[in-house]
Amino acid sequence: MRQVFVEILLKLKWWERQVLHLHVPPPINEDYLFSLNFADDPAVVAQDSNDLEFMVRRLYDEYSKWGLQVSLEKTEYLVINTGAVFEVLISKNVTVNQVDRFKYLGVSINKDGL
């Protein structure tokens, strides 16, 4: 089990290096927050729609390589502090739902960031 965990961490580090060219979020203690991962419940942090689409597609592709499936019905995104509405594509016919409120690990965040 430990070996699998180490492999996943290494692959996540590789993935983070692949997205460094994107507009990165502000640093937290000299690190950048790209995603939150708890068990099988990841959350991606992006600065704009292009970054979000790229990161979600990349996450979907990488999880597929590991034999994991992303629940597309449960996948959603929240835009904070703007009224922007846009479509996020994972593949030709698969989009991600935009929501006004997002709940992650029991914490609710609304479109105003509260």
C-alpha positions in Angstrom: 0.0 0.0 0.0 2.8 2.4 0.8 4.4 1.8 -2.6 1.2 2.7 -4.3 0.9 5.9 -2.3 4.5 6.9 -3.1 3.9 6.2 -6.8 0.7 8.4 -6.7 2.6 11.2 -5.0 5.4 11.0 -7.6 2.9 11.1 -10.4 1.1 14.1 -8.8 4.4 15.9 -8.5 5.1 15.2 -12.2 1.6 16.5 -13.0 2.2 19.7 -11.1 5.4 20.3 -13.0 3.4 19.9 -16.3 1.1 22.8 -15.3 3.7 25.2 -14.0 3.5 27.3 -17.2 -0.1 28.2 -16.3 -1.1 31.2 -14.3 -0.4 29.9 -10.9 -2.3 30.7 -7.7 -0.6 32.8 -5.0 2.1 31.0 -3.1 1.4 29.4 0.3 4.6 29.1 2.3 6.7 29.2 -1.0 4.5 26.5 -2.5 1.6 26.8 -5.0 -1.8 25.3 -4.5 -2.9 23.5 -7.7 -5.2 21.0 -6.1 -6.6 19.7 -2.9 -6.7 15.9 -2.5 -8.4 13.9 0.2 -8.8 10.2 -0.4 -10.9 10.0 -3.6 -12.1 13.6 -3.5 -9.8 16.0 -5.5 -10.4 19.7 -6.0 -8.5 21.7 -8.7 -7.6 25.4 -8.2 -7.3 27.5 -11.3 -7.0 31.2 -12.2 -9.1 31.2 -15.4 -11.2 29.1 -17.7 -8.3 28.0 -19.9 -6.3 26.8 -16.9 -9.3 25.0 -15.4 -10.1 23.2 -18.6 -6.5 22.2 -19.1 -6.1 20.9 -15.5 -9.4 19.1 -15.4 -8.7 17.3 -18.8 -5.2 16.5 -17.6 -6.4 15.2 -14.3 -9.0 13.1 -16.1 -6.4 11.7 -18.5 -3.9 10.9 -15.7 -6.5 9.2 -13.5 -7.5 7.1 -16.5 -3.9 6.0 -17.0 -3.9 4.7 -13.4 -7.1 2.8 -13.9 -9.2 5.3 -11.9 -12.5 6.7 -13.1 -13.7 10.3 -12.6 -17.4 10.5 -11.8 -18.4 13.0 -14.4 -21.9 13.4 -12.9 -20.3 14.6 -9.7 -17.7 16.8 -11.3 -18.5 20.5 -11.1 -16.8 23.9 -10.9 -17.4 27.2 -9.1 -16.3 30.6 -10.3 -15.6 32.9 -7.4 -15.9 36.7 -7.3 -17.1 37.2 -10.9 -20.3 36.6 -12.8 -18.4 34.7 -15.5 -20.2 31.8 -17.1 -18.2 29.5 -19.4 -18.1 25.9 -20.6 -15.4 23.5 -19.5 -14.8 20.6 -21.8 -13.2 17.3 -20.8 -13.8 15.8 -24.3 -15.9 16.6 -27.4 -19.2 15.7 -25.8 -18.4 16.0 -22.1 -18.7 19.2 -20.1 -18.4 20.1 -16.5 -21.3 21.7 -14.6 -20.9 25.2 -13.2 -22.5 25.7 -9.8 -23.2 28.6 -7.5 -22.1 26.8 -4.3 -19.4 24.2 -3.9 -19.0 21.9 -0.9 -15.6 20.3 -0.2 -15.0 18.1 2.8 -18.0 19.6 4.6 -17.1 23.2 3.9 -19.4 25.3 1.6 -18.1 28.0 -0.6 -20.4 30.2 -2.6 -19.7 32.4 -5.7 -18.8 35.3 -3.4 -16.0 33.3 -1.9 -17.8 32.9 1.5 
